[in-house]
Amino acid sequence: MPTSREDEAPSIDGRGWTFLTNHAHVLLVVARDHTARIRDIAAVVGITERAAQAIVADLEAGGYLTRNRVGRRNEYTVNPQGPFRHPVEAGHQIGDLIDLFANEPVRLAT
């Protein structure tokens, strides 16, 4: 089902689009906190828990994340050598993106 512009996260100008996808946002949250829970990831990105879970599964299937069970929690390892998937970013690795943003403070979506 296509989403409407109202379903998108607000941007600085209020027009509803951002430069990074939710997949990139989830990856950055996990890079900042390897033990983040799905509900925490969803809250920071501003998406549902179900969407966050699906994105984590996509990132795992693509080889960008590895999930390990530690007690009752999951711990994630990010593969910084993972390539970007679009031809425009060919030749770059996601570690470049993580290096750019991972040290930024985490802010909850508003």
Buried (B, 14 or more C-beta within 10 A) or exposed (E): EEEEEEEBBBEEEEEBEBEEEBBBBBBBBBBBBBEBEBEBBBBBBBBEBEBBBBBBEBBEEBEBBEBEEEEEEBBBEBBBEBBBEEEEEEEEBBBEBBEEBBEEEEEEEE
